[in-house]
Amino acid sequence: MLRTESQLIEEALKKVAENNVIPPKGSCIGIAMSGGVDSSVAAALLSRMDYKVFGITGWLMEGAGKCCDGGMIDAAQICETLGIDHQAEDLRKFFQSTIISPFLESYSVGRTPVPCMPCNTEVKWGSLLETSKTQGAQYLASGHYARIVKAGIVKEQNEELAVGRSVDLNKDQSYMLWGLNQEQLKRTVFPLANFNKNEIRQLAHEFGLTNWDKEESQDICFIPNKTKDYLLDNLGERPGEIKDIKTGKVIGEHMGTHLFTIGQRKGIGVSSSEPIYVIKLDSFNNIVYTGEREDLYSKGVAVEYTNWQVKQPNEFNGLVKVRYNSETVLSKVTKQSEDKCEIVFSEEVSSVTPGQAAVVYDVTNSFIIGGGWISKPI
């Protein structure tokens, strides 16, 4: 028997709250909208539930860049279709100082940053959440594939919250959300926790959203073309030597350490009978070190600027992920201070990269315990 359009939507509305902490009925929710299909469906779902909702979009850049290239217009049109209010927040200066400038600074000192992470904590759950509050919202929703879970008990019997994995592990975006604190988590809604991408596109079509088949962007939103070109335009060239990490022998030249990342194999600019990889970047001395695949492996990682969503003892075990697309590995975590820790892997991990994040999940791989920025492999 074929299901009707209303049955599809009705079933979807029920799925939103499955194993997912959502606000009480009657709450006011601001929805961070990019103009993409995920945040649009998040808005569509919440607008059909017992909430007061409105869309909000950050104006992040003027001119070039994917983040504002029609995104605000698309978001406004979707809100009009759904019959909800929409507003844009001018965050251009804030985005430049908080996201773009640190991004370039990281590359200049030999790190490979993940700008989406500070954008989540500083822009979405920073500026957009605060703006939503001024409009009467108690919560901020987004189109992330993640969930909010009750993970434990803290003082005064308040329940700790954490970011949990979505049902679609191929789209799971929990790794990008380790930086959210308890106050932000209490005000967060993830309506897409129990859906996969195909279901979201189908729902967008059923809701009559014009962007139901809009392509996903896999790149950094504020970079119009290739990252290498963007870095050359903004950081220029700084010629230096390429050395073998074992022998110290000079085997080539480069145009800047900021044009490389750990684990890189292609585009190094050195001829070799065997595959070589970027192993280490020494921006102070302007040297790119290369070696064999075996040289990429590390037994652990030093982490700084940590954020713990779930309180743990100073030493505990967890599953650790060091890149968005990497697998988790059982590890021993030792807190060294309030904002630093050392992680020792149960098996060596390849391409540990300063500037990326090490995110610790619980041993069942269900929710985030905490995370921080990788300072160096150990």
N, C-alpha and C positions, 0 to 999 in steps of 0.2 A: 504493500500500500504506500502510495506516495504521500509524503508529508506536505502540508501546505506551508506557504511562506510564514504565516503567523505561528505555526507550530515550531518551525525552525528557530524563530526569534524567541518564542516562549521558552524553548528548551535551553537556548543560550543564556537567557536571563537567569535561569536557575543555576547554571554552571558557574556563574561569576563567584558565588559565595562558597563553593565546595573547597574545603580545606584551605580557606583563604579568609583572613580577617578583613572585614569591610565595615564601613561606618554604620551607625544606627539609622533607621528610617528618618527622613526629614532633614538630614544633614545637608549642608551646603558644600559643594565640591567644585573647585576650580580644576579645569582639565588642561594640562600642558599640551598644546597642539602644534605640530610641526607642518601640517598639511599632508602628511603621509597617511597611509591606510590604517596603520596600527592605532595611532592616537585618535583617528577619526572614528573607528569602531569602538574604542574605549568610550568616547563621548556619546556615541549612539546607544550603547548598552546602558550607560548610567542615566541618560536622558529618559529612558523607558522605565527606570526604577523609581523608587520613592525618594528621590533626591532633588534638590535645587542645584542646577548645574550651569556652568558657563565655560566657554573656552578662553584660553589666554595663550598668546604667542609672543615670544621674545624677538624683538627686532635686533638681530645680532651684528649684522654687517650691512654696509651700503654698497651696492654694485656687485662685484664678483663674489663668488662663493655660493655653494648649493643651499646653505641654511636659510637664506632669505630670497633665493631666486624663485619667486612665485609661491613660496611656502605660506606666507602670511595671507596671501590672496586665497589660496586653496583652503586654508583653515577657516577663513571668514565665510567662504562659500559653503563649506560643510556645516558650519554652525547655522547659517541661514536655512539650509535644507532641513536641519534638525529642529529648527525653531527655538534655538537658544542664543543667548548673547555671546558676543566675542569682543575681546579687546587685545590690542597690541601694546607691549611694553618696550620702550626705547632703552635697550641695554647695550648699545654699540660701544660706548666708552668703557663700560664695565667689562664687556666681553673681551675687548682689546687688552685691557690691563690684567684681567684675571685668567684668561685662557690663551690668547694668542701670544702675548709677550712671554709668559712662562714656557710656552711650547717651544718658541725659538731659543730661549735661554737654555732649556734642557738639551737641545741638540748641540748647542755651541759648547757645552761642557761634556760631551760624549755620552749623553743619555738618550734613550728612545722613549719619549713620553706617550701617554694615552690621554689625549685631551678630553675624551668623552666622560672620563671619570670625574675630574674637577668640574666639568660642565654640569654633570648631574648634581653634585653636592653644592656648588656655588651658584649656578644659574637657575636650574630647575627647582631644587629644594632649598635654594637661597632666595634669590630675587623674586622668582615667579611665585613661590610659596608666600613670601611676605606681601607681595602685591595682591595675591588672592585673599589674604586675610583682611586687607583694607576694603575688599569688596564683599566681606561677610562670609567668606569660605572658611570652614574649619579644616578642610582637607585639600590635598592636591593629588590628582590622578594623572597617570601617564599610560602610554601604550607599550611599556616594557613587558617582556615575557618573564615574569617573576611573580612571587606571591609574598604576602605578609603572614608570618607564622608566630605563634606563641611558643617561645623557646625555653622559658625558665621563669624563675621567681627572683626578684630583687628585693631590697629592703622595703619595709612597710607593705609587703605583700602585693606590690604592683607587678604585673606580669611583664617579663622582658619580651620584646618583639625582635624579630630578625627577618632578613630577606631570605625567602626560600626559593628553591628551584621551581621552574614552571613545568607543566606536564610535558611540553615539547622540548626535550633536551637538546635537539638540534638548533632551537632558537633561544634557548635559555640565556637570559641576560643578567642573571644574578651577579655574576663576576664583576659587572660594571658598577655595582651598587653597594660595595663594601664600605664606602665612606659615609653612608647615612647613619646618623646617631639616633638615640632613642626618641628624642623629641621630634625629629623628622619622621621616623618610622610610625609614630603614633598618629601622624597627620597624612599618611600615605595610603593610596589606593591603587592596586594593580588589577584592573578588570580582566586582563587577558591571561591570567594565570593558568587557566584550564583549557586553553585552545591552542591548536597548531595554526601555522600560517595559512594553509589551504582553507581551514574553517573561517579564518578572519576575512579572507578575500570573498568567500561565499556570503558571509554575513554582510559585508560591505555592499555587495551586489543586492542582497535582499533588502537592506535599509535604503537602497536607492542612492548610494553615495557615488559621485562621479569619479572618484579616485580609486575605485575598487581594484583596478588593474595597474595602478601606478607602480613604476619600477622602484625597487629598493636601492638606496645608495649605500655602497660598501666602503666608501672613502671618507676621509676627514671632511666634514661639511664646509669648512671655511677655505679649503684649498681647491681652486678651480680646475687645476689640471693634475700634473704629476707632482708628488711630494718633493722629488729631487729638484725639479725646476723651481718650486716655491722656495725651497731652502737656499738655492743659489741666488734667487732674486733678493731674498731678505738677509742672508748671511754672507753672500759673496763666496769667493774662492780663498782657500788658505792651503797652498801646496805643501806637501810633506812626504815623509817616507812610509813605505809599506815594508814591514819586517816579518820574518819568520819568527814565531813566538818561541820556538825551541832553540834556535841557533843565534837569533838576533841579527841574522844576515839581511841586508837590504835587498828586496826582490822587486821593488817597483816604486812608483810615486802615485800620490793621490791629490785631489783638489780640495780636500777638507774632510776631517773626521766626521763632520756633521752629515756627510752624504752616505754614511755607512751605518749598519746596525749589526748587533751580535747574531751570528748564525747565517749571515748573508753569504751566498755562494756565487750568484750571478752578478755581473757588473763590477767586479773588483778591479779589473784592468790588469791582471797579471796572468801570463800564460804558464800553464803547468800541465805535466803529463798525468797528474793525479788531481782529483777534486780538492780545492782548498776553500776554507771558510774564514770569515771574520771572527776572531776569537776575543779580541780586546781592543778597546779604543782609549788611547791616551791623548786626550785633547790638550792637556797642559804642555806636553812635549810634541804634540802634533804628529803622532805615530799611529798607524793602523797595523795591528798585529794579526797575522793569519796563521792557520795551521790546518791539521787534519780533523776529520769529524770527531775523533776520540778526544781532541783537545777542548771540545765544546761542553763536555760533561762536568757537572759540579755535584758535590755531596751535600751542599746546603746553600743557604742564602742569608745575608744580613738584611734586615728590614727596618725602616724608620718611618716616623709619622704614622704610627699605627692607630687604628680605630677598632675597638672591640664592641660588637653589637651584643654579644652574649658573654657575661663575666665568666672567667676561667681562672684556675690556680696559676701560679707562676710557671708551671711546667705541665704540659698536657699533650695528648696526641690528637691529630686531626688530619683531614685530607686537604692537601695543598695544591693550588693551581697557580702557575707562574705566567701564563699567557691565556688570552681569551679562548683560543682553540686547542690548548693543551689538555691532557688528561690530568686528573687529580692523582696525587701519590701520597700514601700514608707517611706522615712525618711527625717528628718530635718538635714541639714549639716551646721555646724557653724565653720568657719575658725578661728583658734586661733592665728596663725602666718603664716609665709610664708610656713612652712613645717609641720604644725600640724592642726588637726581639730577634732571636736567632732561630732559624729553622733548619733542621737536619733531616734530609730525605731518607727513606728506607731503601731507596735505590737511586742511583745517580740520574740527574735530570739534565737534558741538553738545553743550551742556549738561554741560560739565566741572564737576563738583560737589565742593567741599571736603568731606572726610569719607568719600567713596567711595574705591575703590582703583583704581590704574592697574596693570594686570598685563601683563607683557611675555612674549610667547611667542617661540619661535624662528621664523626666517623661513619654515619649512615649516608653521607653525601646528600643530605636533604636541605640544609640551610647553612647560611654563613655564620661563622663565629666571629670573624674579624678579618682584617687585612692591613696592608701598608705598602709603602713604596720600596722597591728593591734598591738597596744602595750598592751591593756588590755580591758576587758569588763567593762561597767559601769552600 
